[in-house]
């Protein structure tokens, strides 16, 4: 029982020492002898008159000496603070504490010599130390948001050894690469407490309180409100009093649709400035297969804005490659890096379907894309015609071109639609063999791929023998010609071209890439799924125009190929924490795979063998352990025993790098009606108790006063010669 009252209850055994003054007093009374003396009668008379006062003063002196000894013993035993004594009313009750530690990578923000996460661990340890001194039955659960379903400490009795255990466990902890919302951790805490019968329950959220995690009343606020309504004490521990400026690599992309070994391709890096001020001359450091490339510079990024730098990269070897870009060190290191994994083939295959037996237009286009000789564009053109090829897997090609193809059957049209939706590019050139009714009925209808319904052919040669000129919009295909007046494009003339139907005449101008000098559309673009479709309303060969004989034609066709091979909508970027699933055809592959998982820092990668989940001939292997950003590899084995390796870049969520703090006003508004306690690091000093009230301070003061009074009283009652 004494342990509920004192920090060091063993010292209370010294209370037996209060018997010493009493024993000394009794022994002192026996240490005298009787002597008859005539003058004693006068002293006895005086004693009878003052006997009661003297007895009281001697008793008071004895009591003071006993209390002094008892006071020293109590001082050594160290009684609990007042508010803890009041809690003795509930000493027999169970108190359950759940501590949620946010270990999202934003907690890695540097704060002087430590980080937000390090500050959170320090605050948590001081919190545990304080709770361990509380009376009653104390139990604690500690969980990190990245592993909220597997608490580090679950329902353990809270005492000093547990505090030491937490210190040992947390030495190896560090912020994860994940962007786990703290609301998920609070929801898990609520779930744990819902199944707990403790009479007193408390939840502590150790986080950096970023504005992005709160917003309006989302899951986090709803969980806190539910806990408050269930009589749970809420404590909000903020590890960072203010945000720091931060730069984030938001995106790393490459024009891989036009990439091949020994050919340069463009790489684009987008950097976001989350700081309050504009930054200048931001250096971006790329590395290809661990070899550094020349650093790139973004001249200026405004506050709250993103900027892009594009630069060429060339890899000479066929096969797998990895590209990494990084920024120079700032407040948050985790979002300063990004990875990209890609494979390079020796060439870029494209398919040209020729609608006429002579394949004249197809040969002109093929020569522009792959002229041969000493010119290496990396493109290899395959010409089929005049029928659309059957049994050809369009997925093997980066782009498909239809040149004066009269019509397509249903299966061919469906194959092209699927190809484009999956990110492929489609170019369509018209000509004399085109049937407007067939195209409009089949290809321009719902579910088709034609960007616009066709109208009749317009022949301007009767009005203008030379034809009309070409006018273009700012577009990737024609961007290379922008700037000063281009003499080559100015010489291009069109004598015949298809018009758009009356319904399409007033279509969105953004879809019209180029037109005649008189304003009639010549090139129309649309998107379908993740891919692009570009419709040229004239011929590719110089029968309806002079473009194919103009030097600008080759440049424009190469830019067209680059544009079509780049998906209009990039596929979803792989993020940490999201499982990687790969389908396996068991007719070709064994139903298992080996994943190579990167490690944080300079540690060695580890491997994990995963068996596939089978459904008939189909099978799927899933890697759930994707908590670290970097390059992952999958090794799958074919039925003939040969191995194939697939690489994938998994990156952090760039939104986690937005470090803007939740303001006090916004916090009060969001948590209106929710009783809570909010603390900053300054509230968790190691010496915080020194300035707080302690019973021992009062006891020491009382002892000093009692000692002075005892000495004065002893002096007064003792005999002194004058």
C-alpha positions as CSV (number, residue, x, y, z in Angstrom):
1,X,0.0,0.0,0.0
2,X,2.9,2.4,0.8
3,X,3.9,2.2,-2.8
4,X,0.7,4.1,-3.7
5,X,1.8,6.9,-1.4
6,X,5.6,7.1,-1.8
7,X,8.2,6.9,-4.5
8,X,10.7,5.2,-2.1
9,X,8.4,3.4,0.4
10,X,11.3,1.3,1.9
11,X,12.6,4.4,3.7
12,X,9.4,4.5,5.8
13,X,10.8,1.8,8.0
14,X,12.9,4.5,9.5
15,X,9.8,5.9,11.2
16,X,10.6,3.6,14.1
17,X,13.4,6.0,15.0
18,X,10.8,8.4,16.4
19,X,11.0,6.2,19.6
20,X,14.6,7.4,20.2
21,X,13.7,10.8,21.7
22,X,11.1,9.2,23.9
23,X,13.5,6.6,25.2
24,X,16.1,9.3,25.8
25,X,13.6,11.4,27.6
26,X,12.6,8.5,29.9
27,X,16.1,7.6,30.6
28,X,16.9,11.1,31.5
29,X,14.1,11.2,34.1
30,X,15.7,8.2,35.9
31,X,19.1,9.8,36.0
32,X,18.8,11.8,39.3
33,X,18.7,11.2,43.2
34,X,16.7,12.8,46.0
35,X,18.4,15.3,48.4
36,X,16.7,17.0,51.4
37,X,17.3,20.6,51.5
38,X,15.4,23.3,53.6
39,X,15.4,25.9,50.9
40,X,13.7,23.3,48.6
41,X,10.3,24.2,50.0
42,X,10.4,27.5,48.2
43,X,11.3,25.8,44.9
44,X,8.6,23.2,45.3
45,X,6.0,25.9,45.8
46,X,7.2,27.6,42.6
47,X,7.1,24.3,40.7
48,X,3.5,23.6,41.8
49,X,2.5,27.0,40.4
50,X,4.3,26.4,37.0
51,X,4.0,22.6,36.7
52,X,1.4,22.6,33.9
53,X,3.3,25.1,31.7
54,X,6.6,23.3,32.1
55,X,4.9,19.9,31.3
56,X,3.4,21.4,28.2
57,X,6.7,22.9,27.0
58,X,8.6,19.7,27.6
59,X,6.0,17.6,25.8
60,X,6.1,20.0,22.9
61,X,9.9,19.8,22.8
62,X,9.6,16.0,22.7
63,X,7.0,16.0,20.1
64,X,9.0,18.4,17.9
65,X,12.0,16.0,18.1
66,X,9.9,13.0,17.1
67,X,8.3,15.0,14.2
68,X,11.8,16.1,13.0
69,X,12.9,12.4,12.8
70,X,9.6,11.5,11.0
71,X,9.9,14.4,8.6
72,X,13.4,13.3,7.6
73,X,12.1,9.8,6.9
74,X,9.2,11.0,4.9
75,X,11.5,13.3,2.9
76,X,13.7,10.3,1.9
77,X,10.6,8.3,1.0
78,X,9.5,11.1,-1.3
79,X,5.6,11.3,-1.2
80,X,3.6,11.6,-4.4
81,X,2.5,14.9,-5.7
82,X,-0.9,16.3,-4.7
83,X,-2.7,15.5,-7.9
84,X,-1.5,12.0,-7.7
85,X,-2.7,11.7,-4.1
86,X,-6.2,12.8,-5.3
87,X,-6.0,10.0,-7.9
88,X,-5.7,7.5,-5.0
89,X,-9.5,7.5,-5.0
90,X,-9.2,5.4,-8.2
91,X,-6.1,3.5,-7.0
92,X,-7.8,0.2,-7.5
93,X,-9.0,1.0,-11.0
94,X,-7.3,0.1,-14.3
95,X,-5.9,2.9,-16.5
96,X,-5.1,2.1,-20.2
97,X,-2.8,4.4,-22.2
98,X,-2.4,4.1,-26.0
99,X,0.5,6.1,-27.5
100,X,0.3,6.6,-31.3
101,X,3.7,7.6,-32.8
102,X,3.5,9.1,-36.3
103,X,6.5,7.7,-38.3
104,X,5.6,9.1,-41.7
105,X,8.7,10.4,-43.5
106,X,7.7,14.1,-42.9
107,X,8.7,13.3,-39.2
108,X,12.3,13.2,-40.5
109,X,12.3,17.0,-40.7
110,X,15.6,18.3,-39.3
111,X,15.2,20.3,-36.1
112,X,18.6,21.5,-35.1
113,X,20.6,18.5,-34.0
114,X,17.7,16.2,-34.0
115,X,14.6,15.4,-36.1
116,X,10.9,15.6,-35.5
117,X,10.9,11.8,-35.0
118,X,13.7,12.0,-32.5
119,X,11.9,14.7,-30.7
120,X,8.8,12.6,-30.6
121,X,10.7,9.7,-29.1
122,X,12.2,12.0,-26.4
123,X,8.7,13.3,-25.5
124,X,7.3,9.8,-25.4
125,X,10.0,8.6,-23.0
126,X,9.4,11.5,-20.7
127,X,5.7,10.8,-20.9
128,X,6.2,7.2,-19.9
129,X,8.5,8.2,-17.1
130,X,5.8,10.4,-15.7
131,X,3.1,7.8,-16.1
132,X,5.2,5.1,-14.5
133,X,5.1,7.2,-11.2
134,X,1.3,7.3,-11.3
135,X,-0.6,5.3,-8.7
136,X,-2.9,2.5,-9.5
137,X,-2.8,-0.2,-12.3
138,X,-1.2,1.5,-15.4
139,X,-1.0,-0.3,-18.7
140,X,0.3,1.0,-22.0
141,X,0.2,0.2,-25.7
142,X,2.6,1.9,-28.1
143,X,2.2,1.7,-31.9
144,X,3.7,3.3,-34.9
145,X,1.5,4.4,-37.7
146,X,3.5,2.5,-40.3
147,X,2.9,-0.8,-38.3
148,X,-0.3,0.2,-36.5
149,X,-1.7,-3.4,-36.7
150,X,1.4,-4.7,-34.9
151,X,2.0,-2.6,-31.7
152,X,5.6,-2.4,-30.5
153,X,4.3,-2.7,-26.9
154,X,0.8,-4.1,-26.3
155,X,-1.1,-3.8,-23.0
156,X,2.1,-4.0,-20.9
157,X,2.2,-2.9,-17.2
158,X,3.6,0.5,-17.0
159,X,6.7,0.8,-14.7
160,X,10.2,1.9,-14.8
161,X,11.6,-1.3,-16.4
162,X,9.1,-0.8,-19.3
163,X,10.4,2.8,-19.7
164,X,13.9,1.3,-20.1
165,X,12.6,-1.3,-22.5
166,X,11.0,1.4,-24.7
167,X,14.4,3.2,-24.7
168,X,16.1,0.1,-26.0
169,X,13.5,-0.6,-28.6
170,X,13.3,2.9,-30.0
171,X,17.1,3.2,-30.5
172,X,16.7,1.4,-33.8
173,X,13.5,3.2,-34.9
174,X,13.6,5.8,-37.7
175,X,11.0,7.5,-39.8
176,X,9.6,5.3,-42.6
177,X,9.3,6.1,-46.3
178,X,5.5,5.9,-46.0
179,X,2.9,8.7,-45.9
180,X,0.6,7.0,-43.4
181,X,-2.1,9.4,-42.2
182,X,-2.0,9.8,-38.4
183,X,-5.8,9.3,-38.5
184,X,-5.2,5.6,-39.3
185,X,-3.2,5.2,-36.1
186,X,-5.8,7.0,-34.0
187,X,-8.6,4.8,-35.5
188,X,-6.5,1.8,-34.5
189,X,-6.2,3.1,-31.0
190,X,-9.9,3.6,-30.8
191,X,-10.4,0.0,-32.0
192,X,-8.0,-1.3,-29.3
193,X,-9.8,0.7,-26.5
194,X,-13.2,-0.4,-27.6
195,X,-12.4,-3.9,-26.6
196,X,-10.8,-2.8,-23.3
197,X,-12.7,-2.6,-20.0
198,X,-10.3,0.0,-18.4
199,X,-12.2,2.6,-16.3
200,X,-9.7,5.3,-17.3
201,X,-8.5,5.5,-20.9
202,X,-6.1,7.9,-22.6
203,X,-4.8,8.3,-26.2
204,X,-1.7,10.2,-27.0
205,X,-0.9,11.3,-30.6
206,X,2.8,12.1,-31.2
207,X,2.9,13.8,-34.6
208,X,4.1,16.8,-36.5
209,X,0.5,18.2,-37.1
210,X,0.8,19.1,-40.8
211,X,-2.2,20.9,-42.3
212,X,-2.4,18.3,-45.1
213,X,-3.2,15.6,-42.6
214,X,-6.2,17.4,-41.1
215,X,-8.1,19.4,-43.7
216,X,-11.7,19.6,-42.9
217,X,-13.4,17.1,-40.5
218,X,-11.9,14.0,-42.0
219,X,-11.2,10.5,-40.5
220,X,-8.7,11.9,-38.0
221,X,-11.1,14.4,-36.5
222,X,-14.0,11.9,-36.5
223,X,-11.9,9.4,-34.7
224,X,-10.9,12.0,-32.1
225,X,-14.5,13.0,-31.6
226,X,-15.6,9.4,-31.2
227,X,-12.9,8.9,-28.5
228,X,-13.9,12.1,-26.7
229,X,-17.5,11.0,-26.7
230,X,-16.5,7.7,-25.1
231,X,-14.8,9.5,-22.2
232,X,-11.3,9.0,-23.4
233,X,-8.7,11.6,-22.5
234,X,-6.9,13.0,-25.5
235,X,-3.4,14.3,-25.5
236,X,-1.9,15.9,-28.7
237,X,1.9,16.0,-28.6
238,X,3.3,18.2,-31.4
239,X,7.0,17.5,-32.1
240,X,7.6,20.6,-34.2
241,X,6.6,24.1,-33.3
242,X,7.1,25.4,-36.9
243,X,7.7,24.2,-40.4
244,X,10.9,24.5,-42.4
245,X,11.3,25.4,-46.1
246,X,11.4,22.2,-48.2
247,X,12.0,21.2,-51.8
248,X,10.4,18.0,-53.2
249,X,11.1,16.0,-56.3
250,X,7.5,15.6,-57.4
251,X,8.0,13.7,-60.6
252,X,10.6,11.9,-62.7
253,X,9.5,10.9,-66.2
254,X,11.1,10.1,-69.5
255,X,10.0,9.9,-73.1
256,X,10.6,6.2,-73.2
257,X,8.3,5.7,-76.2
258,X,11.0,7.1,-78.4
259,X,13.9,5.6,-76.5
260,X,16.3,3.0,-77.7
261,X,19.9,2.0,-77.0
262,X,22.5,4.5,-78.2
263,X,19.8,7.1,-78.8
264,X,19.2,10.1,-76.5
265,X,15.8,10.5,-74.9
266,X,14.3,13.3,-72.8
267,X,14.1,13.1,-69.1
268,X,11.9,15.6,-67.2
269,X,12.2,16.4,-63.4
270,X,9.6,18.4,-61.6
271,X,10.5,20.1,-58.3
272,X,8.0,21.6,-55.9
273,X,8.9,24.5,-53.5
274,X,7.0,24.2,-50.2
275,X,8.8,27.1,-48.6
276,X,7.4,30.6,-48.0
277,X,9.9,32.3,-50.4
278,X,11.0,31.7,-54.0
279,X,14.2,29.7,-54.4
280,X,16.8,30.2,-57.2
281,X,19.3,28.0,-59.0
282,X,18.0,24.7,-57.7
283,X,20.5,22.0,-58.6
284,X,19.3,18.6,-59.8
285,X,21.8,15.7,-59.8
286,X,21.0,12.8,-62.1
287,X,22.6,9.4,-62.0
288,X,22.3,6.6,-64.6
289,X,23.2,3.1,-63.3
290,X,25.2,4.7,-60.4
291,X,27.2,6.9,-62.8
292,X,26.7,10.6,-62.3
293,X,25.4,12.7,-65.1
294,X,25.9,16.5,-65.5
295,X,23.9,18.4,-62.9
296,X,20.9,20.4,-64.1
297,X,19.7,23.8,-62.9
298,X,16.2,25.1,-62.4
299,X,16.7,28.9,-62.3
300,X,13.7,29.8,-60.1
301,X,10.8,28.2,-58.3
302,X,8.1,30.4,-56.8
303,X,6.7,29.7,-53.4
304,X,4.1,27.0,-53.5
305,X,4.8,26.3,-57.2
306,X,6.6,23.6,-59.2
307,X,9.1,24.0,-62.0
308,X,10.5,21.5,-64.5
309,X,13.9,20.9,-66.1
310,X,14.2,18.6,-69.2
311,X,17.5,17.2,-70.3
312,X,18.7,14.4,-72.7
313,X,20.0,11.1,-71.4
314,X,21.7,8.4,-73.5
315,X,22.3,4.8,-72.6
316,X,24.4,2.7,-74.9
317,X,23.6,-0.7,-73.6
318,X,20.5,-2.8,-74.3
319,X,18.5,-4.0,-71.3
320,X,17.6,-2.8,-67.8
321,X,18.6,0.6,-66.6
322,X,17.9,2.7,-63.5
323,X,17.8,6.5,-63.3
324,X,18.0,8.4,-60.0
325,X,17.7,12.2,-59.5
326,X,18.4,13.9,-56.2
327,X,18.4,17.4,-54.8
328,X,20.9,19.0,-52.4
329,X,20.3,18.5,-48.7
330,X,17.4,20.5,-47.1
331,X,15.1,20.2,-44.1
332,X,13.6,16.8,-45.3
333,X,15.9,14.4,-47.1
334,X,13.5,11.6,-48.0
335,X,11.6,13.4,-50.7
336,X,14.8,14.7,-52.3
337,X,15.2,11.5,-54.4
338,X,13.3,9.7,-57.1
339,X,13.9,6.6,-59.2
340,X,12.9,5.4,-62.6
341,X,13.5,1.9,-64.0
342,X,13.3,1.2,-67.7
343,X,14.4,-1.3,-70.4
344,X,16.0,-0.3,-73.7
345,X,15.6,-2.3,-76.9
346,X,18.0,-2.0,-79.8
347,X,15.3,-0.3,-81.9
348,X,11.8,1.2,-81.7
349,X,9.3,-0.9,-83.7
350,X,6.4,0.9,-85.5
351,X,3.7,-0.5,-87.7
352,X,2.5,1.1,-91.0
353,X,-0.6,-0.2,-92.6
354,X,-0.8,0.7,-96.3
355,X,-4.2,0.9,-97.9
356,X,-3.1,0.9,-101.5
357,X,-1.3,-1.8,-103.4
358,X,1.6,0.4,-104.4
359,X,2.2,1.4,-100.7
360,X,3.4,4.8,-102.0
361,X,2.3,6.8,-98.9
362,X,3.6,4.1,-96.6
363,X,7.0,4.2,-98.2
364,X,7.3,7.9,-97.9
365,X,6.4,7.7,-94.2
366,X,8.7,4.8,-93.6
367,X,11.6,6.7,-95.2
368,X,11.0,9.7,-93.0
369,X,10.9,7.6,-89.9
370,X,13.8,5.3,-90.8
371,X,15.8,6.7,-93.7
372,X,18.7,4.2,-93.2
373,X,22.2,4.8,-94.4
374,X,24.2,6.7,-91.9
375,X,21.2,8.1,-90.2
376,X,20.1,6.2,-87.1
377,X,16.7,7.2,-85.7
378,X,16.3,3.9,-83.8
379,X,13.0,3.3,-85.6
380,X,12.2,0.1,-87.5
381,X,9.1,0.4,-89.7
382,X,7.1,-2.7,-90.6
383,X,4.7,-2.2,-93.6
384,X,1.6,-4.3,-94.0
385,X,-1.1,-3.9,-96.5
386,X,-3.4,-3.4,-98.1
387,X,-5.4,-5.5,-95.6
388,X,-5.0,-4.8,-91.9
389,X,-2.7,-7.6,-90.6
390,X,-4.4,-10.4,-88.6
391,X,-2.6,-12.3,-85.9
392,X,-0.3,-9.3,-85.1
393,X,0.2,-8.3,-81.5
394,X,-0.1,-4.5,-81.6
395,X,1.5,-4.3,-78.1
396,X,4.9,-5.1,-79.8
397,X,4.8,-1.6,-81.5
398,X,5.2,1.8,-80.0
399,X,2.9,3.4,-82.7
400,X,0.6,2.4,-85.5
401,X,0.0,4.4,-88.7
402,X,-3.0,3.9,-91.0
403,X,-2.1,5.3,-94.5
404,X,-5.0,5.6,-96.9
405,X,-6.7,2.5,-95.5
406,X,-10.2,2.3,-97.0
407,X,-12.0,0.6,-94.1
408,X,-11.4,-1.7,-91.1
409,X,-13.4,-4.7,-90.0
410,X,-14.7,-4.9,-86.4
411,X,-11.9,-7.0,-85.0
412,X,-9.2,-4.7,-86.4
413,X,-11.0,-1.6,-85.0
414,X,-11.4,-3.2,-81.6
415,X,-7.7,-4.1,-81.6
416,X,-6.7,-0.6,-82.4
417,X,-9.0,0.9,-79.7
418,X,-7.5,-1.4,-77.1
419,X,-4.0,-0.6,-78.3
420,X,-4.6,3.2,-77.9
421,X,-6.4,2.9,-74.6
422,X,-3.4,1.0,-73.2
423,X,-1.1,4.0,-74.1
424,X,-0.3,3.4,-77.7
425,X,-0.1,6.1,-80.4
426,X,-2.1,6.1,-83.6
427,X,-1.5,8.3,-86.7
428,X,-4.1,8.4,-89.5
429,X,-3.3,9.7,-93.0
430,X,-6.2,9.9,-95.5
431,X,-6.3,9.6,-99.3
432,X,-8.3,8.8,-102.4
433,X,-9.4,5.3,-101.2
434,X,-11.1,6.6,-98.0
435,X,-14.9,6.0,-97.8
436,X,-16.3,8.9,-95.7
437,X,-19.5,7.0,-95.0
438,X,-17.6,3.9,-93.8
439,X,-15.2,5.9,-91.6
440,X,-18.0,8.0,-90.0
441,X,-20.3,5.0,-89.5
442,X,-17.7,2.7,-88.0
443,X,-14.7,4.7,-86.7
444,X,-16.2,8.0,-85.7
445,X,-19.2,6.5,-83.9
446,X,-19.2,5.8,-80.2
447,X,-16.5,3.3,-79.3
448,X,-14.5,4.2,-82.4
449,X,-11.1,5.9,-82.5
450,X,-11.5,8.6,-85.2
451,X,-11.0,12.1,-83.6
452,X,-13.7,13.7,-85.8
453,X,-16.3,12.8,-88.4
454,X,-15.3,13.5,-91.9
455,X,-16.9,15.8,-94.5
456,X,-16.3,15.9,-98.3
457,X,-12.9,16.5,-99.9
458,X,-12.1,20.1,-100.8
459,X,-10.0,20.8,-103.9
460,X,-8.6,24.3,-103.9
461,X,-6.4,23.8,-107.0
462,X,-9.1,25.4,-109.2
463,X,-9.0,28.5,-107.1
464,X,-5.3,28.5,-106.3
465,X,-3.1,26.4,-108.5
466,X,-0.3,26.3,-105.9
467,X,-2.7,25.5,-103.1
468,X,-3.0,26.9,-99.5
469,X,-0.4,27.2,-96.9
470,X,0.0,25.5,-93.5
471,X,-0.6,27.2,-90.2
472,X,0.1,25.4,-86.9
473,X,-0.6,25.8,-83.2
474,X,2.0,25.5,-80.4
475,X,2.2,21.7,-80.3
476,X,5.0,19.2,-79.7
477,X,4.9,18.1,-83.3
478,X,5.5,21.7,-84.6
479,X,7.3,23.2,-81.6
480,X,10.7,22.7,-83.2
481,X,9.6,25.1,-86.0
482,X,8.5,27.9,-83.6
483,X,10.5,31.1,-83.3
484,X,11.6,32.9,-86.4
485,X,9.7,32.5,-89.6
486,X,10.5,29.0,-91.1
487,X,11.1,29.1,-94.8
488,X,10.6,25.3,-95.2
489,X,7.1,25.2,-93.7
490,X,6.2,28.4,-95.4
491,X,6.8,26.6,-98.8
492,X,4.4,23.7,-98.0
493,X,1.2,23.8,-100.0
494,X,-2.0,21.8,-99.9
495,X,-4.2,21.3,-102.9
496,X,-6.7,18.7,-101.6
497,X,-7.8,17.7,-98.1
498,X,-10.8,16.3,-96.3
499,X,-13.1,18.7,-94.4
500,X,-14.8,18.0,-91.2
501,X,-18.5,17.3,-91.1
502,X,-20.9,20.1,-90.3
503,X,-21.3,18.8,-86.8
504,X,-17.5,18.9,-86.2
505,X,-17.0,22.4,-87.8
506,X,-17.3,24.2,-84.5
507,X,-15.3,21.7,-82.5
508,X,-12.9,22.8,-79.7
509,X,-9.9,24.6,-81.2
510,X,-7.5,23.0,-78.8
511,X,-8.0,19.7,-80.7
512,X,-7.0,21.3,-84.0
513,X,-3.2,21.1,-84.2
514,X,-2.8,22.6,-87.7
515,X,-5.0,24.2,-90.3
516,X,-4.7,25.7,-93.8
517,X,-3.9,29.4,-94.2
518,X,-7.6,29.8,-94.9
519,X,-8.6,28.3,-91.5
520,X,-9.7,24.8,-92.5
521,X,-8.5,22.0,-90.1
522,X,-5.7,19.9,-91.4
523,X,-4.5,18.0,-88.3
524,X,-6.8,17.0,-85.5
525,X,-5.8,15.3,-82.2
526,X,-7.8,13.4,-79.6
527,X,-7.0,11.1,-76.6
528,X,-8.4,7.7,-76.0
529,X,-7.7,6.1,-72.7
530,X,-4.0,6.6,-72.1
531,X,-3.1,7.0,-75.7
532,X,-3.2,9.6,-78.5
533,X,-4.8,9.7,-82.0
534,X,-3.7,12.2,-84.6
535,X,-5.7,12.6,-87.8
536,X,-4.1,14.1,-90.9
537,X,-6.8,15.2,-93.4
538,X,-4.6,15.0,-96.4
539,X,-2.2,12.4,-97.9
540,X,1.2,11.5,-96.7
541,X,2.6,11.2,-100.2
542,X,2.9,14.3,-102.4
543,X,-0.3,13.7,-104.4
544,X,-2.5,16.1,-102.6
545,X,0.2,18.4,-101.1
546,X,3.9,19.2,-101.4
547,X,4.8,18.5,-97.8
548,X,6.5,15.1,-98.3
549,X,9.0,16.8,-100.7
550,X,9.8,19.4,-98.1
551,X,12.8,19.0,-95.7
552,X,10.4,19.9,-92.8
553,X,8.5,16.7,-93.4
554,X,11.1,14.4,-92.0
555,X,11.5,16.5,-88.9
556,X,7.8,16.7,-88.3
557,X,7.3,13.0,-88.8
558,X,10.0,12.2,-86.2
559,X,8.4,14.6,-83.7
560,X,5.1,13.0,-84.5
561,X,6.5,9.6,-83.7
562,X,7.9,10.9,-80.4
563,X,4.6,12.5,-79.5
564,X,2.5,9.4,-80.3
565,X,4.8,7.1,-78.5
566,X,4.4,9.2,-75.3
567,X,1.2,8.2,-73.5
568,X,-1.3,11.1,-73.1
569,X,-2.0,10.0,-69.6
570,X,0.9,8.5,-67.7
571,X,0.1,5.3,-65.8
572,X,-0.2,5.5,-62.0
573,X,3.2,5.9,-60.4
574,X,4.1,3.1,-58.0
575,X,4.1,4.4,-54.4
576,X,5.6,2.9,-51.2
577,X,3.2,0.9,-49.2
578,X,1.2,-0.2,-52.2
579,X,1.6,-4.0,-53.0
580,X,3.2,-4.9,-56.3
581,X,1.2,-7.5,-58.2
582,X,2.4,-9.3,-61.3
583,X,0.3,-11.7,-63.4
584,X,1.9,-14.9,-64.6
585,X,0.6,-17.1,-67.4
586,X,1.3,-20.6,-66.0
587,X,1.5,-21.9,-69.5
588,X,4.7,-19.8,-69.8
589,X,5.9,-19.3,-66.3
590,X,6.2,-21.3,-63.1
591,X,3.7,-20.2,-60.4
592,X,6.3,-18.4,-58.1
593,X,8.7,-15.5,-58.2
594,X,11.6,-14.0,-56.3
595,X,11.5,-10.4,-55.3
596,X,14.6,-8.3,-54.6
597,X,13.8,-5.6,-52.1
598,X,16.0,-2.5,-51.6
599,X,17.2,-1.5,-48.2
600,X,17.3,1.9,-46.6
601,X,20.7,3.6,-46.7
602,X,23.7,1.6,-47.8
603,X,22.4,-1.8,-46.5
604,X,22.3,-4.8,-48.8
605,X,19.1,-5.7,-50.7
606,X,17.2,-8.8,-49.5
607,X,15.3,-11.4,-51.5
608,X,11.9,-12.9,-50.8
609,X,10.3,-15.9,-52.6
610,X,6.6,-15.6,-53.1
611,X,4.2,-18.3,-54.3
612,X,1.5,-17.3,-56.8
613,X,-2.2,-17.4,-56.1
614,X,-3.6,-19.5,-58.9
615,X,-7.0,-19.2,-60.8
616,X,-7.0,-21.7,-63.6
617,X,-4.1,-21.0,-65.9
618,X,-3.7,-17.5,-64.5
619,X,-1.6,-16.8,-61.5
620,X,-0.7,-13.7,-59.5
621,X,2.4,-13.0,-57.3
622,X,2.1,-10.2,-54.8
623,X,4.8,-8.4,-52.9
624,X,3.3,-6.6,-49.8
625,X,6.6,-5.4,-48.4
626,X,7.1,-2.2,-50.4
627,X,7.8,0.2,-47.5
628,X,11.2,1.4,-48.8
629,X,11.6,3.7,-51.9
630,X,14.0,2.5,-54.6
631,X,14.3,-0.1,-57.4
632,X,12.6,-3.4,-56.9
633,X,13.2,-6.5,-59.1
634,X,11.1,-9.5,-59.8
635,X,12.7,-12.7,-61.1
636,X,10.3,-15.1,-62.8
637,X,11.2,-18.5,-64.3
638,X,9.8,-19.7,-67.6
639,X,8.7,-23.3,-67.9
640,X,11.9,-24.1,-69.9
641,X,14.0,-23.0,-66.9
642,X,15.2,-19.6,-68.2
643,X,14.8,-16.6,-66.1
644,X,13.4,-13.1,-66.8
645,X,13.9,-10.0,-64.6
646,X,11.4,-7.2,-64.3
647,X,12.4,-4.0,-62.6
648,X,10.1,-1.4,-61.0
649,X,10.7,1.9,-59.4
650,X,8.7,2.6,-56.2
651,X,8.8,6.1,-54.9
652,X,7.5,8.1,-51.9
653,X,4.4,10.2,-52.0
654,X,5.5,13.8,-52.8
655,X,2.5,15.2,-50.9
656,X,4.1,14.1,-47.6
657,X,6.8,16.8,-48.2
658,X,4.3,19.6,-47.7
659,X,5.3,20.7,-44.2
660,X,2.9,23.5,-43.6
661,X,1.7,23.4,-40.0
662,X,-1.8,23.2,-38.7
663,X,-2.4,26.6,-37.1
664,X,-3.6,27.0,-33.6
665,X,-6.8,28.7,-34.9
666,X,-7.5,25.9,-37.4
667,X,-6.9,23.3,-34.6
668,X,-9.3,24.9,-32.3
669,X,-11.9,25.2,-35.0
670,X,-11.5,21.6,-36.1
671,X,-11.6,20.2,-32.5
672,X,-14.4,22.4,-31.3
673,X,-16.3,20.4,-28.8
674,X,-13.6,17.8,-28.4
675,X,-11.9,18.1,-25.0
676,X,-8.1,17.7,-25.5
677,X,-4.7,18.7,-24.2
678,X,-2.1,20.1,-26.6
679,X,1.7,20.1,-25.8
680,X,4.8,21.3,-27.6
681,X,8.4,20.1,-27.1
682,X,9.0,22.9,-24.7
683,X,6.4,21.4,-22.4
684,X,8.5,18.2,-22.2
685,X,11.8,19.3,-20.7
686,X,13.9,16.8,-18.8
687,X,14.1,19.3,-15.9
688,X,10.4,20.3,-16.2
689,X,9.7,18.8,-12.7
690,X,12.2,21.1,-11.0
691,X,10.0,24.1,-11.2
692,X,6.8,22.2,-10.4
693,X,5.3,21.7,-7.0
694,X,6.6,18.8,-5.0
695,X,5.5,17.8,-1.5
696,X,9.1,17.3,-0.5
697,X,9.7,21.0,-1.0
698,X,7.0,21.9,1.6
699,X,8.2,19.1,3.9
700,X,11.8,20.5,3.8
701,X,10.6,24.0,4.5
702,X,8.5,22.8,7.5
703,X,11.5,20.8,8.8
704,X,13.7,23.8,8.7
705,X,11.1,25.9,10.6
706,X,10.6,23.1,13.1
707,X,14.3,22.8,13.7
708,X,14.7,26.5,14.5
709,X,11.7,26.3,16.9
710,X,13.0,23.1,18.6
711,X,16.4,24.8,19.2
712,X,14.8,27.9,20.6
713,X,12.5,25.9,22.9
714,X,15.3,23.6,24.1
715,X,17.4,26.6,24.9
716,X,14.5,28.2,26.8
717,X,13.8,25.1,28.9
718,X,17.4,24.4,29.7
719,X,19.3,25.8,32.7
720,X,22.0,28.4,32.0
721,X,24.5,29.9,34.5
722,X,24.6,33.7,34.5
